[in-house]
Amino acid sequence: MNENFVPVRVHVRNQADEFKRLGERYGVQWTPTILVVDPTGEERHRVEGFLPAADLLAQLELGLARSEFARSNFAEAERRFREVVQRYPDSEVAPEALYWAGVSRYKATGDASALGETARQFRERYRDSSWAKKASVWGQPAASPATAASPAPATR
Amino acid sequence: MTDKESEIPWSSNLDRALETARSQRKHVLFDFTAAPM
């Protein structure tokens, strides 16, 4: 974890003033709340409530992928989303990561077949997830990039 | 927070952490907690 993160912790009672100041800045209303914050101070991912270690690690890696995506680093985002699926295939976030891996590839390349391929993968795994439902539109013959993903692929 | 909790070098200085994150191309993991310390 130290490889990717600089860890900061504030305690609701022991550091009450800091907790109040920073909690207001980030709109924190419950503990534990864990944020993935990019180097500019922008929140990129939030986990509220306790999670077992493996689930939390999956969430943190998802957060790093989301941060890359939000900053339009789509190739790196795809790599990180796929890593989440590979490392934590049974986690709650794996279907979400698979979905966004497909979107990231589409955004990086402009190739709509990335979406169709993602829909195909959802027919094989995570079929009961909400993300499979969201991806199902990509697997239909009439689906086009314009209807399948409203934002245009980025040109970098 | 994890099994290796004791190995995590927590600080409470967000501004300094952001500086480090910028210089080392990392993110900040920010834990708002009520757990016994």
N, CA and C atoms of all chains as a GROMACS GRO file, in nm:
protein
  579
    1MET      N    1   0.080  -0.120   0.000
    1MET     CA    2   0.000   0.000   0.000
    1MET      C    3   0.085   0.127   0.000
    2ASN      N    4   0.198   0.122   0.071
    2ASN     CA    5   0.285   0.240   0.076
    2ASN      C    6   0.341   0.276  -0.062
    3GLU      N    7   0.338   0.179  -0.153
    3GLU     CA    8   0.387   0.201  -0.289
    3GLU      C    9   0.301   0.304  -0.363
    4ASN      N   10   0.173   0.305  -0.333
    4ASN     CA   11   0.079   0.389  -0.406
    4ASN      C   12   0.023   0.506  -0.325
    5PHE      N   13   0.033   0.497  -0.194
    5PHE     CA   14  -0.039   0.593  -0.110
    5PHE      C   15   0.050   0.659  -0.005
    6VAL      N   16   0.016   0.785   0.023
    6VAL     CA   17   0.068   0.853   0.142
    6VAL      C   18  -0.048   0.850   0.243
    7PRO      N   19  -0.032   0.781   0.357
    7PRO     CA   20  -0.145   0.762   0.448
    7PRO      C   21  -0.163   0.876   0.548
    8VAL      N   22  -0.287   0.921   0.557
    8VAL     CA   23  -0.324   1.025   0.654
    8VAL      C   24  -0.444   0.974   0.734
    9ARG      N   25  -0.440   1.000   0.863
    9ARG     CA   26  -0.551   0.956   0.949
    9ARG      C   27  -0.583   1.065   1.050
   10VAL      N   28  -0.711   1.092   1.065
   10VAL     CA   29  -0.754   1.181   1.174
   10VAL      C   30  -0.860   1.109   1.255
   11HIS      N   31  -0.851   1.128   1.386
   11HIS     CA   32  -0.939   1.057   1.479
   11HIS      C   33  -1.047   1.151   1.530
   12VAL      N   34  -1.168   1.099   1.533
   12VAL     CA   35  -1.284   1.182   1.565
   12VAL      C   36  -1.276   1.244   1.705
   13ARG      N   37  -1.213   1.176   1.800
   13ARG     CA   38  -1.205   1.231   1.936
   13ARG      C   39  -1.065   1.284   1.967
   14ASN      N   40  -0.963   1.204   1.934
   14ASN     CA   41  -0.826   1.243   1.971
   14ASN      C   42  -0.777   1.365   1.894
   15GLN      N   43  -0.832   1.388   1.775
   15GLN     CA   44  -0.792   1.502   1.692
   15GLN      C   45  -0.918   1.575   1.647
   16ALA      N   46  -0.996   1.612   1.744
   16ALA     CA   47  -1.132   1.662   1.715
   16ALA      C   48  -1.132   1.785   1.624
   17ASP      N   49  -1.038   1.877   1.647
   17ASP     CA   50  -1.037   1.999   1.565
   17ASP      C   51  -1.002   1.968   1.420
   18GLU      N   52  -0.898   1.886   1.401
   18GLU     CA   53  -0.858   1.848   1.265
   18GLU      C   54  -0.968   1.768   1.198
   19PHE      N   55  -1.028   1.679   1.276
   19PHE     CA   56  -1.136   1.597   1.220
   19PHE      C   57  -1.249   1.687   1.171
   20LYS      N   58  -1.283   1.787   1.252
   20LYS     CA   59  -1.394   1.876   1.214
   20LYS      C   60  -1.358   1.956   1.089
   21ARG      N   61  -1.238   2.012   1.088
   21ARG     CA   62  -1.195   2.096   0.975
   21ARG      C   63  -1.190   2.016   0.844
   22LEU      N   64  -1.121   1.903   0.851
   22LEU     CA   65  -1.103   1.823   0.728
   22LEU      C   66  -1.230   1.746   0.694
   23GLY      N   67  -1.304   1.707   0.798
   23GLY     CA   68  -1.431   1.640   0.772
   23GLY      C   69  -1.528   1.731   0.699
   24GLU      N   70  -1.529   1.858   0.734
   24GLU     CA   71  -1.616   1.952   0.663
   24GLU      C   72  -1.567   1.973   0.519
   25ARG      N   73  -1.436   1.978   0.504
   25ARG     CA   74  -1.381   1.998   0.369
   25ARG      C   75  -1.423   1.887   0.275
   26TYR      N   76  -1.427   1.762   0.327
   26TYR     CA   77  -1.459   1.648   0.241
   26TYR      C   78  -1.600   1.593   0.265
   27GLY      N   79  -1.679   1.661   0.346
   27GLY     CA   80  -1.816   1.617   0.367
   27GLY      C   81  -1.828   1.481   0.434
   28VAL      N   82  -1.743   1.458   0.533
   28VAL     CA   83  -1.743   1.328   0.603
   28VAL      C   84  -1.844   1.333   0.718
   29GLN      N   85  -1.934   1.234   0.720
   29GLN     CA   86  -2.039   1.233   0.823
   29GLN      C   87  -2.046   1.102   0.900
   30TRP      N   88  -1.949   1.013   0.873
   30TRP     CA   89  -1.954   0.882   0.939
   30TRP      C   90  -1.813   0.827   0.947
   31THR      N   91  -1.789   0.740   1.046
   31THR     CA   92  -1.661   0.671   1.051
   31THR      C   93  -1.685   0.520   1.048
   32PRO      N   94  -1.592   0.441   0.992
   32PRO     CA   95  -1.480   0.495   0.916
   32PRO      C   96  -1.523   0.543   0.778
   33THR      N   97  -1.460   0.652   0.735
   33THR     CA   98  -1.469   0.695   0.596
   33THR      C   99  -1.326   0.701   0.543
   34ILE      N  100  -1.304   0.635   0.431
   34ILE     CA  101  -1.171   0.632   0.371
   34ILE      C  102  -1.181   0.693   0.232
   35LEU      N  103  -1.094   0.788   0.206
   35LEU     CA  104  -1.094   0.858   0.078
   35LEU      C  105  -0.965   0.828   0.003
   36VAL      N  106  -0.977   0.814  -0.127
   36VAL     CA  107  -0.860   0.817  -0.215
   36VAL      C  108  -0.856   0.957  -0.274
   37VAL      N  109  -0.751   1.030  -0.240
   37VAL     CA  110  -0.739   1.171  -0.279
   37VAL      C  111  -0.621   1.185  -0.375
   38ASP      N  112  -0.645   1.252  -0.487
   38ASP     CA  113  -0.534   1.265  -0.582
   38ASP      C  114  -0.438   1.375  -0.536
   39PRO      N  115  -0.323   1.389  -0.601
   39PRO     CA  116  -0.222   1.483  -0.551
   39PRO      C  117  -0.266   1.629  -0.550
   40THR      N  118  -0.374   1.662  -0.620
   40THR     CA  119  -0.425   1.799  -0.615
   40THR      C  120  -0.520   1.821  -0.499
   41GLY      N  121  -0.550   1.714  -0.426
   41GLY     CA  122  -0.644   1.725  -0.314
   41GLY      C  123  -0.786   1.687  -0.350
   42GLU      N  124  -0.806   1.646  -0.475
   42GLU     CA  125  -0.940   1.609  -0.522
   42GLU      C  126  -0.974   1.466  -0.478
   43GLU      N  127  -1.090   1.451  -0.417
   43GLU     CA  128  -1.136   1.316  -0.381
   43GLU      C  129  -1.172   1.238  -0.507
   44ARG      N  130  -1.120   1.115  -0.518
   44ARG     CA  131  -1.150   1.033  -0.635
   44ARG      C  132  -1.229   0.908  -0.604
   45HIS      N  133  -1.230   0.869  -0.474
   45HIS     CA  134  -1.305   0.748  -0.437
   45HIS      C  135  -1.332   0.754  -0.287
   46ARG      N  136  -1.444   0.693  -0.246
   46ARG     CA  137  -1.485   0.698  -0.106
   46ARG      C  138  -1.536   0.562  -0.063
   47VAL      N  139  -1.492   0.520   0.055
   47VAL     CA  140  -1.543   0.398   0.117
   47VAL      C  141  -1.596   0.436   0.254
   48GLU      N  142  -1.724   0.411   0.276
   48GLU     CA  143  -1.786   0.442   0.406
   48GLU      C  144  -1.823   0.312   0.475
   49GLY      N  145  -1.785   0.299   0.601
   49GLY     CA  146  -1.814   0.177   0.677
   49GLY      C  147  -1.699   0.079   0.669
   50PHE      N  148  -1.697  -0.010   0.770
   50PHE     CA  149  -1.587  -0.108   0.780
   50PHE      C  150  -1.593  -0.209   0.666
   51LEU      N  151  -1.475  -0.247   0.618
   51LEU     CA  152  -1.463  -0.358   0.523
   51LEU      C  153  -1.347  -0.447   0.567
   52PRO      N  154  -1.358  -0.579   0.546
   52PRO     CA  155  -1.243  -0.666   0.566
   52PRO      C  156  -1.127  -0.623   0.477
   53ALA      N  157  -1.006  -0.660   0.516
   53ALA     CA  158  -0.885  -0.609   0.449
   53ALA      C  159  -0.886  -0.632   0.299
   54ALA      N  160  -0.919  -0.753   0.256
   54ALA     CA  161  -0.912  -0.783   0.112
   54ALA      C  162  -1.011  -0.696   0.034
   55ASP      N  163  -1.130  -0.677   0.090
   55ASP     CA  164  -1.229  -0.593   0.023
   55ASP      C  165  -1.185  -0.447   0.019
   56LEU      N  166  -1.123  -0.404   0.127
   56LEU     CA  167  -1.074  -0.266   0.131
   56LEU      C  168  -0.963  -0.246   0.029
   57LEU      N  169  -0.871  -0.340   0.021
   57LEU     CA  170  -0.762  -0.327  -0.077
   57LEU      C  171  -0.818  -0.321  -0.219
   58ALA      N  172  -0.920  -0.402  -0.247
   58ALA     CA  173  -0.983  -0.398  -0.380
   58ALA      C  174  -1.043  -0.260  -0.404
   59GLN      N  175  -1.107  -0.204  -0.303
   59GLN     CA  176  -1.166  -0.070  -0.316
   59GLN      C  177  -1.058   0.035  -0.342
   60LEU      N  178  -0.946   0.023  -0.271
   60LEU     CA  179  -0.840   0.123  -0.289
   60LEU      C  180  -0.782   0.116  -0.430
   61GLU      N  181  -0.766  -0.005  -0.480
   61GLU     CA  182  -0.714  -0.017  -0.617
   61GLU      C  183  -0.815   0.032  -0.719
   62LEU      N  184  -0.942   0.007  -0.691
   62LEU     CA  185  -1.046   0.064  -0.778
   62LEU      C  186  -1.036   0.216  -0.775
   63GLY      N  187  -1.011   0.272  -0.659
   63GLY     CA  188  -0.999   0.416  -0.646
   63GLY      C  189  -0.885   0.473  -0.730
   64LEU      N  190  -0.773   0.402  -0.732
   64LEU     CA  191  -0.661   0.448  -0.815
   64LEU      C  192  -0.699   0.444  -0.963
   65ALA      N  193  -0.769   0.340  -1.003
   65ALA     CA  194  -0.813   0.330  -1.142
   65ALA      C  195  -0.911   0.443  -1.176
   66ARG      N  196  -1.004   0.469  -1.085
   66ARG     CA  197  -1.099   0.578  -1.108
   66ARG      C  198  -1.030   0.713  -1.118
   67SER      N  199  -0.925   0.730  -1.040
   67SER     CA  200  -0.851   0.854  -1.046
   67SER      C  201  -0.786   0.872  -1.183
   68GLU      N  202  -0.726   0.766  -1.235
   68GLU     CA  203  -0.666   0.774  -1.368
   68GLU      C  204  -0.774   0.807  -1.472
   69PHE      N  205  -0.888   0.741  -1.461
   69PHE     CA  206  -0.996   0.765  -1.555
   69PHE      C  207  -1.042   0.911  -1.548
   70ALA      N  208  -1.062   0.960  -1.427
   70ALA     CA  209  -1.111   1.097  -1.409
   70ALA      C  210  -1.015   1.199  -1.467
   71ARG      N  211  -0.886   1.163  -1.471
   71ARG     CA  212  -0.786   1.256  -1.524
   71ARG      C  213  -0.753   1.224  -1.670
   72SER      N  214  -0.842   1.144  -1.732
   72SER     CA  215  -0.834   1.111  -1.876
   72SER      C  216  -0.710   1.030  -1.913
   73ASN      N  217  -0.652   0.961  -1.815
   73ASN     CA  218  -0.541   0.869  -1.844
   73ASN      C  219  -0.601   0.730  -1.870
   74PHE      N  220  -0.664   0.716  -1.988
   74PHE     CA  221  -0.751   0.601  -2.009
   74PHE      C  222  -0.676   0.469  -2.022
   75ALA      N  223  -0.560   0.470  -2.084
   75ALA     CA  224  -0.484   0.345  -2.097
   75ALA      C  225  -0.440   0.295  -1.959
   76GLU      N  226  -0.392   0.386  -1.878
   76GLU     CA  227  -0.350   0.348  -1.742
   76GLU      C  228  -0.472   0.308  -1.659
   77ALA      N  229  -0.583   0.377  -1.679
   77ALA     CA  230  -0.706   0.341  -1.608
   77ALA      C  231  -0.747   0.198  -1.644
   78GLU      N  232  -0.743   0.166  -1.773
   78GLU     CA  233  -0.781   0.030  -1.814
   78GLU      C  234  -0.691  -0.074  -1.747
   79ARG      N  235  -0.560  -0.046  -1.748
   79ARG     CA  236  -0.466  -0.141  -1.686
   79ARG      C  237  -0.501  -0.163  -1.539
   80ARG      N  238  -0.531  -0.056  -1.470
   80ARG     CA  239  -0.561  -0.068  -1.327
   80ARG      C  240  -0.697  -0.134  -1.303
   81PHE      N  241  -0.797  -0.102  -1.385
   81PHE     CA  242  -0.927  -0.168  -1.368
   81PHE      C  243  -0.913  -0.320  -1.390
   82ARG      N  244  -0.838  -0.358  -1.494
   82ARG     CA  245  -0.822  -0.501  -1.521
   82ARG      C  246  -0.745  -0.571  -1.408
   83GLU      N  247  -0.653  -0.497  -1.349
   83GLU     CA  248  -0.578  -0.553  -1.236
   83GLU      C  249  -0.672  -0.583  -1.117
   84VAL      N  250  -0.769  -0.496  -1.097
   84VAL     CA  251  -0.867  -0.520  -0.989
   84VAL      C  252  -0.943  -0.650  -1.015
   85VAL      N  253  -0.987  -0.667  -1.141
   85VAL     CA  254  -1.063  -0.789  -1.176
   85VAL      C  255  -0.975  -0.912  -1.157
   86GLN      N  256  -0.850  -0.900  -1.198
   86GLN     CA  257  -0.758  -1.014  -1.190
   86GLN      C  258  -0.723  -1.049  -1.046
   87ARG      N  259  -0.695  -0.947  -0.966
   87ARG     CA  260  -0.650  -0.972  -0.829
   87ARG      C  261  -0.764  -1.006  -0.733
   88TYR      N  262  -0.880  -0.947  -0.761
   88TYR     CA  263  -0.993  -0.962  -0.667
   88TYR      C  264  -1.118  -1.008  -0.744
   89PRO      N  265  -1.111  -1.123  -0.810
   89PRO     CA  266  -1.221  -1.163  -0.898
   89PRO      C  267  -1.354  -1.186  -0.826
   90ASP      N  268  -1.346  -1.218  -0.696
   90ASP     CA  269  -1.469  -1.246  -0.621
   90ASP      C  270  -1.515  -1.128  -0.537
   91SER      N  271  -1.450  -1.015  -0.553
   91SER     CA  272  -1.486  -0.900  -0.471
   91SER      C  273  -1.609  -0.830  -0.528
   92GLU      N  274  -1.668  -0.749  -0.443
   92GLU     CA  275  -1.787  -0.673  -0.484
   92GLU      C  276  -1.755  -0.576  -0.598
   93VAL      N  277  -1.633  -0.528  -0.603
   93VAL     CA  278  -1.600  -0.426  -0.702
   93VAL      C  279  -1.554  -0.483  -0.836
   94ALA      N  280  -1.534  -0.613  -0.845
   94ALA     CA  281  -1.482  -0.672  -0.969
   94ALA      C  282  -1.574  -0.642  -1.090
   95PRO      N  283  -1.706  -0.660  -1.078
   95PRO     CA  284  -1.790  -0.629  -1.195
   95PRO      C  285  -1.782  -0.483  -1.236
   96GLU      N  286  -1.776  -0.395  -1.138
   96GLU     CA  287  -1.762  -0.252  -1.169
   96GLU      C  288  -1.632  -0.225  -1.242
   97ALA      N  289  -1.526  -0.290  -1.195
   97ALA     CA  290  -1.395  -0.271  -1.259
   97ALA      C  291  -1.395  -0.325  -1.402
   98LEU      N  292  -1.462  -0.438  -1.422
   98LEU     CA  293  -1.470  -0.494  -1.558
   98LEU      C  294  -1.542  -0.398  -1.651
   99TYR      N  295  -1.650  -0.342  -1.603
   99TYR     CA  296  -1.728  -0.246  -1.683
   99TYR      C  297  -1.641  -0.128  -1.725
  100TRP      N  298  -1.574  -0.070  -1.625
  100TRP     CA  299  -1.496   0.052  -1.654
  100TRP      C  300  -1.369   0.022  -1.732
  101ALA      N  301  -1.320  -0.101  -1.723
  101ALA     CA  302  -1.206  -0.140  -1.807
  101ALA      C  303  -1.247  -0.132  -1.954
  102GLY      N  304  -1.367  -0.180  -1.984
  102GLY     CA  305  -1.416  -0.172  -2.122
  102GLY      C  306  -1.434  -0.028  -2.167
  103VAL      N  307  -1.491   0.053  -2.080
  103VAL     CA  308  -1.511   0.195  -2.115
  103VAL      C  309  -1.376   0.263  -2.135
  104SER      N  310  -1.281   0.230  -2.049
  104SER     CA  311  -1.149   0.292  -2.060
  104SER      C  312  -1.082   0.258  -2.192
  105ARG      N  313  -1.095   0.129  -2.231
  105ARG     CA  314  -1.034   0.091  -2.360
  105ARG      C  315  -1.100   0.166  -2.475
  106TYR      N  316  -1.232   0.175  -2.469
  106TYR     CA  317  -1.304   0.250  -2.573
  106TYR      C  318  -1.260   0.396  -2.577
  107LYS      N  319  -1.248   0.456  -2.458
  107LYS     CA  320  -1.207   0.597  -2.453
  107LYS      C  321  -1.063   0.615  -2.501
  108ALA      N  322  -0.980   0.516  -2.475
  108ALA     CA  323  -0.839   0.528  -2.516
  108ALA      C  324  -0.822   0.507  -2.665
  109THR      N  325  -0.903   0.420  -2.723
  109THR     CA  326  -0.880   0.380  -2.861
  109THR      C  327  -0.986   0.427  -2.959
  110GLY      N  328  -1.107   0.456  -2.910
  110GLY     CA  329  -1.217   0.489  -3.000
  110GLY      C  330  -1.276   0.367  -3.066
  111ASP      N  331  -1.230   0.251  -3.026
  111ASP     CA  332  -1.275   0.126  -3.088
  111ASP      C  333  -1.395   0.072  -3.010
  112ALA      N  334  -1.513   0.080  -3.072
  112ALA     CA  335  -1.636   0.040  -3.003
  112ALA      C  336  -1.643  -0.110  -2.978
  113SER      N  337  -1.559  -0.186  -3.047
  113SER     CA  338  -1.563  -0.331  -3.023
  113SER      C  339  -1.520  -0.364  -2.879
  114ALA      N  340  -1.449  -0.271  -2.815
  114ALA     CA  341  -1.411  -0.292  -2.674
  114ALA      C  342  -1.536  -0.304  -2.587
  115LEU      N  343  -1.641  -0.231  -2.625
  115LEU     CA  344  -1.765  -0.237  -2.547
  115LEU      C  345  -1.837  -0.369  -2.573
  116GLY      N  346  -1.842  -0.410  -2.700
  116GLY     CA  347  -1.904  -0.538  -2.731
  116GLY      C  348  -1.832  -0.654  -2.664
  117GLU      N  349  -1.701  -0.646  -2.661
  117GLU     CA  350  -1.623  -0.751  -2.596
  117GLU      C  351  -1.652  -0.754  -2.445
  118THR      N  352  -1.668  -0.636  -2.388
  118THR     CA  353  -1.701  -0.630  -2.245
  118THR      C  354  -1.838  -0.692  -2.219
  119ALA      N  355  -1.934  -0.661  -2.304
  119ALA     CA  356  -2.068  -0.721  -2.290
  119ALA      C  357  -2.058  -0.873  -2.300
  120ARG      N  358  -1.974  -0.921  -2.391
  120ARG     CA  359  -1.957  -1.066  -2.405
  120ARG      C  360  -1.899  -1.126  -2.275
  121GLN      N  361  -1.804  -1.057  -2.218
  121GLN     CA  362  -1.745  -1.108  -2.092
  121GLN      C  363  -1.849  -1.113  -1.980
  122PHE      N  364  -1.937  -1.015  -1.980
  122PHE     CA  365  -2.042  -1.014  -1.877
  122PHE      C  366  -2.144  -1.127  -1.899
  123ARG      N  367  -2.150  -1.182  -2.018
  123ARG     CA  368  -2.239  -1.298  -2.038
  123ARG      C  369  -2.177  -1.424  -1.977
  124GLU      N  370  -2.045  -1.417  -1.951
  124GLU     CA  371  -1.975  -1.533  -1.895
  124GLU      C  372  -1.956  -1.523  -1.744
  125ARG      N  373  -1.949  -1.402  -1.691
  125ARG     CA  374  -1.925  -1.384  -1.547
  125ARG      C  375  -1.998  -1.261  -1.495
  126TYR      N  376  -2.024  -1.260  -1.368
  126TYR     CA  377  -2.093  -1.148  -1.301
  126TYR      C  378  -2.229  -1.119  -1.366
  127ARG      N  379  -2.296  -1.227  -1.413
  127ARG     CA  380  -2.419  -1.208  -1.489
  127ARG      C  381  -2.532  -1.144  -1.408
  128ASP      N  382  -2.526  -1.163  -1.276
  128ASP     CA  383  -2.634  -1.110  -1.191
  128ASP      C  384  -2.604  -0.970  -1.139
  129SER      N  385  -2.494  -0.913  -1.180
  129SER     CA  386  -2.457  -0.781  -1.127
  129SER      C  387  -2.529  -0.670  -1.204
  130SER      N  388  -2.542  -0.557  -1.138
  130SER     CA  389  -2.602  -0.442  -1.206
  130SER      C  390  -2.514  -0.395  -1.320
  131TRP      N  391  -2.384  -0.422  -1.310
  131TRP     CA  392  -2.291  -0.379  -1.416
  131TRP      C  393  -2.312  -0.461  -1.542
  132ALA      N  394  -2.352  -0.587  -1.527
  132ALA     CA  395  -2.384  -0.670  -1.644
  132ALA      C  396  -2.506  -0.612  -1.716
  133LYS      N  397  -2.602  -0.565  -1.636
  133LYS     CA  398  -2.721  -0.503  -1.699
  133LYS      C  399  -2.680  -0.378  -1.775
  134LYS      N  400  -2.593  -0.299  -1.716
  134LYS     CA  401  -2.551  -0.175  -1.782
  134LYS      C  402  -2.475  -0.206  -1.911
  135ALA      N  403  -2.397  -0.313  -1.909
  135ALA     CA  404  -2.317  -0.347  -2.027
  135ALA      C  405  -2.400  -0.420  -2.132
  136SER      N  406  -2.517  -0.470  -2.094
  136SER     CA  407  -2.593  -0.554  -2.187
  136SER      C  408  -2.630  -0.477  -2.314
  137VAL      N  409  -2.646  -0.347  -2.303
  137VAL     CA  410  -2.683  -0.269  -2.421
  137VAL      C  411  -2.572  -0.272  -2.526
  138TRP      N  412  -2.450  -0.294  -2.484
  138TRP     CA  413  -2.338  -0.298  -2.577
  138TRP      C  414  -2.336  -0.428  -2.658
  139GLY      N  415  -2.404  -0.528  -2.610
  139GLY     CA  416  -2.401  -0.657  -2.679
  139GLY      C  417  -2.509  -0.673  -2.783
  140GLN      N  418  -2.592  -0.569  -2.798
  140GLN     CA  419  -2.700  -0.576  -2.894
  140GLN      C  420  -2.650  -0.530  -3.030
  141PRO      N  421  -2.694  -0.599  -3.137
  141PRO     CA  422  -2.643  -0.568  -3.272
  141PRO      C  423  -2.662  -0.422  -3.312
  142ALA      N  424  -2.771  -0.358  -3.267
  142ALA     CA  425  -2.798  -0.222  -3.310
  142ALA      C  426  -2.719  -0.118  -3.232
  143ALA      N  427  -2.651  -0.163  -3.127
  143ALA     CA  428  -2.580  -0.066  -3.043
  143ALA      C  429  -2.468   0.000  -3.121
  144SER      N  430  -2.461   0.129  -3.107
  144SER     CA  431  -2.352   0.203  -3.168
  144SER      C  432  -2.279   0.278  -3.058
  145PRO      N  433  -2.160   0.323  -3.085
  145PRO     CA  434  -2.088   0.397  -2.981
  145PRO      C  435  -2.166   0.517  -2.930
  146ALA      N  436  -2.244   0.579  -3.021
  146ALA     CA  437  -2.317   0.699  -2.980
  146ALA      C  438  -2.422   0.666  -2.875
  147THR      N  439  -2.486   0.550  -2.889
  147THR     CA  440  -2.588   0.515  -2.790
  147THR      C  441  -2.529   0.437  -2.675
  148ALA      N  442  -2.420   0.371  -2.701
  148ALA     CA  443  -2.364   0.286  -2.596
  148ALA      C  444  -2.286   0.365  -2.492
  149ALA      N  445  -2.224   0.469  -2.535
  149ALA     CA  446  -2.144   0.549  -2.442
  149ALA      C  447  -2.150   0.692  -2.489
  150SER      N  448  -2.228   0.773  -2.420
  150SER     CA  449  -2.252   0.907  -2.471
  150SER      C  450  -2.128   0.993  -2.483
  151PRO      N  451  -2.031   0.987  -2.390
  151PRO     CA  452  -1.914   1.073  -2.410
  151PRO      C  453  -1.827   1.022  -2.525
  152ALA      N  454  -1.777   1.112  -2.603
  152ALA     CA  455  -1.690   1.073  -2.714
  152ALA      C  456  -1.557   1.024  -2.659
  153PRO      N  457  -1.491   0.935  -2.732
  153PRO     CA  458  -1.359   0.894  -2.687
  153PRO      C  459  -1.265   1.014  -2.684
  154ALA      N  460  -1.176   1.013  -2.593
  154ALA     CA  461  -1.084   1.124  -2.580
  154ALA      C  462  -0.978   1.116  -2.688
  155THR      N  463  -0.933   1.227  -2.734
  155THR     CA  464  -0.820   1.229  -2.825
  155THR      C  465  -0.702   1.285  -2.749
  156ARG      N  466  -0.600   1.209  -2.739
  156ARG     CA  467  -0.484   1.253  -2.662
  156ARG      C  468  -0.361   1.244  -2.752
  157MET      N  469  -0.695  -0.094   1.027
  157MET     CA  470  -0.764  -0.096   0.899
  157MET      C  471  -0.732  -0.221   0.819
  158THR      N  472  -0.608  -0.269   0.828
  158THR     CA  473  -0.572  -0.394   0.764
  158THR      C  474  -0.492  -0.477   0.862
  159ASP      N  475  -0.459  -0.600   0.820
  159ASP     CA  476  -0.379  -0.685   0.908
  159ASP      C  477  -0.241  -0.626   0.932
  160LYS      N  478  -0.194  -0.543   0.838
  160LYS     CA  479  -0.060  -0.485   0.851
  160LYS      C  480  -0.069  -0.341   0.898
  161GLU      N  481  -0.171  -0.315   0.976
  161GLU     CA  482  -0.198  -0.179   1.024
  161GLU      C  483  -0.075  -0.113   1.085
  162SER      N  484  -0.003  -0.190   1.167
  162SER     CA  485   0.109  -0.132   1.241
  162SER      C  486   0.222  -0.087   1.150
  163GLU      N  487   0.224  -0.136   1.027
  163GLU     CA  488   0.332  -0.100   0.934
  163GLU      C  489   0.301   0.028   0.856
  164ILE      N  490   0.183   0.080   0.873
  164ILE     CA  491   0.143   0.197   0.796
  164ILE      C  492   0.190   0.324   0.866
  165PRO      N  493   0.269   0.407   0.800
  165PRO     CA  494   0.323   0.529   0.864
  165PRO      C  495   0.223   0.644   0.858
  166TRP      N  496   0.119   0.636   0.942
  166TRP     CA  497   0.014   0.738   0.940
  166TRP      C  498   0.069   0.873   0.982
  167SER      N  499   0.018   0.978   0.918
  167SER     CA  500   0.039   1.113   0.969
  167SER      C  501  -0.098   1.179   0.977
  168SER      N  502  -0.104   1.298   1.031
  168SER     CA  503  -0.232   1.369   1.034
  168SER      C  504  -0.222   1.503   0.962
  169ASN      N  505  -0.113   1.519   0.887
  169ASN     CA  506  -0.090   1.646   0.818
  169ASN      C  507  -0.124   1.631   0.670
  170LEU      N  508  -0.244   1.670   0.633
  170LEU     CA  509  -0.288   1.651   0.494
  170LEU      C  510  -0.205   1.733   0.396
  171ASP      N  511  -0.176   1.857   0.430
  171ASP     CA  512  -0.101   1.942   0.336
  171ASP      C  513   0.036   1.883   0.306
  172ARG      N  514   0.103   1.835   0.410
  172ARG     CA  515   0.235   1.774   0.388
  172ARG      C  516   0.220   1.644   0.307
  173ALA      N  517   0.116   1.570   0.335
  173ALA     CA  518   0.093   1.445   0.262
  173ALA      C  519   0.067   1.472   0.114
  174LEU      N  520  -0.006   1.579   0.086
  174LEU     CA  521  -0.031   1.614  -0.054
  174LEU      C  522   0.098   1.654  -0.125
  175GLU      N  523   0.184   1.726  -0.053
  175GLU     CA  524   0.314   1.761  -0.111
  175GLU      C  525   0.393   1.636  -0.145
  176THR      N  526   0.396   1.543  -0.050
  176THR     CA  527   0.467   1.417  -0.075
  176THR      C  528   0.404   1.342  -0.191
  177ALA      N  529   0.272   1.340  -0.195
  177ALA     CA  530   0.202   1.269  -0.303
  177ALA      C  531   0.238   1.329  -0.439
  178ARG      N  532   0.246   1.461  -0.444
  178ARG     CA  533   0.282   1.526  -0.570
  178ARG      C  534   0.424   1.489  -0.611
  179SER      N  535   0.515   1.495  -0.518
  179SER     CA  536   0.656   1.472  -0.552
  179SER      C  537   0.684   1.324  -0.583
  180GLN      N  538   0.605   1.235  -0.524
  180GLN     CA  539   0.630   1.091  -0.544
  180GLN      C  540   0.527   1.026  -0.636
  181ARG      N  541   0.443   1.108  -0.698
  181ARG     CA  542   0.340   1.059  -0.790
  181ARG      C  543   0.254   0.951  -0.723
  182LYS      N  544   0.209   0.983  -0.604
  182LYS     CA  545   0.121   0.892  -0.531
  182LYS      C  546  -0.014   0.960  -0.506
  183HIS      N  547  -0.104   0.886  -0.443
  183HIS     CA  548  -0.229   0.941  -0.394
  183HIS      C  549  -0.223   0.945  -0.241
  184VAL      N  550  -0.315   1.021  -0.184
  184VAL     CA  551  -0.330   1.021  -0.038
  184VAL      C  552  -0.444   0.927  -0.001
  185LEU      N  553  -0.416   0.839   0.093
  185LEU     CA  554  -0.519   0.755   0.153
  185LEU      C  555  -0.560   0.824   0.283
  186PHE      N  556  -0.683   0.870   0.288
  186PHE     CA  557  -0.726   0.954   0.399
  186PHE      C  558  -0.830   0.878   0.480
  187ASP      N  559  -0.794   0.844   0.604
  187ASP     CA  560  -0.879   0.764   0.692
  187ASP      C  561  -0.937   0.853   0.802
  188PHE      N  562  -1.068   0.870   0.798
  188PHE     CA  563  -1.138   0.936   0.909
  188PHE      C  564  -1.188   0.825   1.000
  189THR      N  565  -1.136   0.821   1.123
  189THR     CA  566  -1.160   0.704   1.206
  189THR      C  567  -1.210   0.738   1.345
  190ALA      N  568  -1.273   0.639   1.407
  190ALA     CA  569  -1.310   0.647   1.548
  190ALA      C  570  -1.253   0.526   1.622
  191ALA      N  571  -1.170   0.450   1.553
  191ALA     CA  572  -1.116   0.328   1.613
  191ALA      C  573  -1.019   0.360   1.725
  192PRO      N  574  -1.006   0.273   1.824
  192PRO     CA  575  -0.907   0.295   1.931
  192PRO      C  576  -0.767   0.308   1.870
  193MET      N  577  -0.690   0.405   1.920
  193MET     CA  578  -0.555   0.427   1.864
  193MET      C  579  -0.450   0.398   1.970
   0.00000   0.00000   0.00000
